[in-house]
Amino acid sequence: MKVIYLDGCATTRVDDEVLDAMLPFLREEYGNPSSPHVMGKRARRAVDAATESTARLIGADPGEVVFTSGATESNNIALLGMFAHHDTAPVNGVFCPTDHKSSLAVGQALAARGVETRIMRVLPSGRVDLDHLAGRIDLNTRVATAAWVNSEIGVVQPVAAMAALCHAAGALLHVDAAQAAGRIPIEVREAGADTLSISAHKIHGPKGVGALYVRREIRHRLRPVMYGGGQHALRSGTIPTHLVVGLGKACELAADRLDAEWRRVRRLRATALDILRAGIPGVRVNGDPDAGVPHVLSVVLPGVRGESLVSSLRSVALSTGSACNSGSQEPSYVLTAIGVDAEDANCSVRMCLDPRMAFEDLVLGVELVVERARALADVAVATPGQG
């Protein structure tokens, strides 16, 4: 049975061109890129080419790219690496309450070690309150961190302004760009980001590989969190050539298609909203629709429990929020942080639209969502007190 996929923030299908680029390095060209022989050298050339493509997508120098297993590991390397094991308060880090748990959990771990963890405030739009952030940063702040694009409501953070506030106090800014890379133009130097993480599987690349950008001038301020053969100064381990090649190809394709895909996904979003509003009275968009990316659409469906809707759909895949929080029965912490009440948060679903999907698939998928939501709302009315 065909499933219409509306959950592209959780992961994406590997592009055919990406898979074709990877396959030779799983079969014939399986040399270790750290080996000095001919097969190792061929693998190294492939890794170097992929490094250039990855760096180009974010406006970095290839020498500033460290390959990792994904954005979660990249976030951990960047954030943990900015603190020594003996650091305690008043040394502090500033975290965004709507960020991915791979950043927030690092904050919790640092707090358990005695580092002061501060939380910046976000506005109802989902954007960081810059005045509040300025008051949270002081001379003891090592780093502030935020996701460039939020994975639940799609809001785009003012990274350049945040970086300026950090740098004025001698602090660094780490940016989680897992949902931003390949979706919006990124120039890390212009934005002022000191470290930045990406994941291949968010942009039609393979799972299990990502990258961490580290601005050359601040490299000495990061400490490794794992040790080994030193393939990368911050991340030892045999470089998985096939995965790195897949990431590089995915970055190349994303850069080439960025403008066209932005235009197309805007049309898809407008169509999805039209169908939702025509079919379900009172539909509301979470966050500020003018402050976000068009491919992320979080909506309140009044009277419909999001979990019930998602689990009851058989031919449409969507979510109630970030995949990292999918096992929780609590309202989305992202939505509650921007002021959405618990009832509306529990009646929210997230659609992440793939600009490469067929228009007719989108229409059918959203119509099926509306049909099922209306049925669940009727059941809820017929049996008060049950969602």
Rosetta blueprint (number, residue, H / E / L):
1 M L
2 K L
3 V L
4 I E
5 Y E
6 L L
7 D E
8 G L
9 C L
10 A L
11 T L
12 T L
13 R L
14 V L
15 D L
16 D H
17 E H
18 V H
19 L H
20 D H
21 A H
22 M H
23 L H
24 P H
25 F H
26 L L
27 R L
28 E L
29 E L
30 Y L
31 G L
32 N L
33 P L
34 S L
35 S L
36 P L
37 H L
38 V H
39 M H
40 G H
41 K H
42 R H
43 A H
44 R H
45 R H
46 A H
47 V H
48 D H
49 A H
50 A H
51 T H
52 E H
53 S H
54 T H
55 A H
56 R H
57 L H
58 I H
59 G L
60 A L
61 D L
62 P H
63 G H
64 E H
65 V E
66 V E
67 F E
68 T E
69 S L
70 G L
71 A H
72 T H
73 E H
74 S H
75 N H
76 N H
77 I H
78 A H
79 L H
80 L H
81 G L
82 M L
83 F L
84 A L
85 H L
86 H L
87 D L
88 T L
89 A L
90 P L
91 V L
92 N E
93 G E
94 V E
95 F E
96 C L
97 P L
98 T L
99 D L
100 H L
101 K H
102 S H
103 S H
104 L H
105 A H
106 V H
107 G H
108 Q H
109 A H
110 L H
111 A H
112 A H
113 R H
114 G L
115 V L
116 E E
117 T E
118 R E
119 I E
120 M L
121 R L
122 V E
123 L L
124 P L
125 S L
126 G L
127 R L
128 V E
129 D L
130 L H
131 D H
132 H H
133 L H
134 A H
135 G H
136 R H
137 I L
138 D L
139 L L
140 N L
141 T E
142 R E
143 V E
144 A E
145 T E
146 A E
147 A E
148 W L
149 V E
150 N L
151 S L
152 E L
153 I L
154 G L
155 V E
156 V E
157 Q L
158 P L
159 V H
160 A H
161 A H
162 M H
163 A H
164 A H
165 L H
166 C H
167 H H
168 A H
169 A L
170 G L
171 A L
172 L E
173 L E
174 H E
175 V E
176 D E
177 A L
178 A L
179 Q L
180 A L
181 A E
182 G L
183 R L
184 I E
185 P L
186 I L
187 E L
188 V H
189 R H
190 E H
191 A H
192 G L
193 A L
194 D L
195 T E
196 L E
197 S E
198 I E
199 S E
200 A H
201 H H
202 K H
203 I L
204 H L
205 G L
206 P L
207 K L
208 G L
209 V L
210 G E
211 A E
212 L E
213 Y E
214 V E
215 R L
216 R H
217 E H
218 I H
219 R H
220 H H
221 R H
222 L L
223 R L
224 P L
225 V L
226 M L
227 Y L
228 G L
229 G L
230 G L
231 Q L
232 H L
233 A L
234 L L
235 R L
236 S L
237 G L
238 T L
239 I L
240 P L
241 T H
242 H H
243 L H
244 V H
245 V H
246 G H
247 L H
248 G H
249 K H
250 A H
251 C H
252 E H
253 L H
254 A H
255 A H
256 D H
257 R H
258 L H
259 D H
260 A H
261 E H
262 W H
263 R H
264 R H
265 V H
266 R H
267 R H
268 L H
269 R H
270 A H
271 T H
272 A H
273 L H
274 D H
275 I H
276 L H
277 R H
278 A H
279 G H
280 I L
281 P L
282 G L
283 V L
284 R E
285 V E
286 N L
287 G L
288 D L
289 P L
290 D L
291 A L
292 G E
293 V L
294 P L
295 H L
296 V E
297 L E
298 S E
299 V E
300 V E
301 L L
302 P L
303 G L
304 V L
305 R L
306 G H
307 E H
308 S H
309 L H
310 V H
311 S H
312 S H
313 L L
314 R L
315 S L
316 V E
317 A E
318 L L
319 S E
320 T L
321 G L
322 S L
323 A H
324 C H
325 N H
326 S L
327 G L
328 S L
329 Q L
330 E L
331 P L
332 S L
333 Y H
334 V H
335 L H
336 T H
337 A H
338 I L
339 G L
340 V L
341 D L
342 A H
343 E H
344 D H
345 A H
346 N H
347 C L
348 S E
349 V E
350 R E
351 M E
352 C E
353 L L
354 D L
355 P L
356 R L
357 M L
358 A L
359 F H
360 E H
361 D H
362 L H
363 V H
364 L H
365 G H
366 V H
367 E H
368 L H
369 V H
370 V H
371 E H
372 R H
373 A H
374 R H
375 A H
376 L H
377 A H
378 D H
379 V H
380 A H
381 V H
382 A H
383 T L
384 P L
385 G L
386 Q L
387 G L
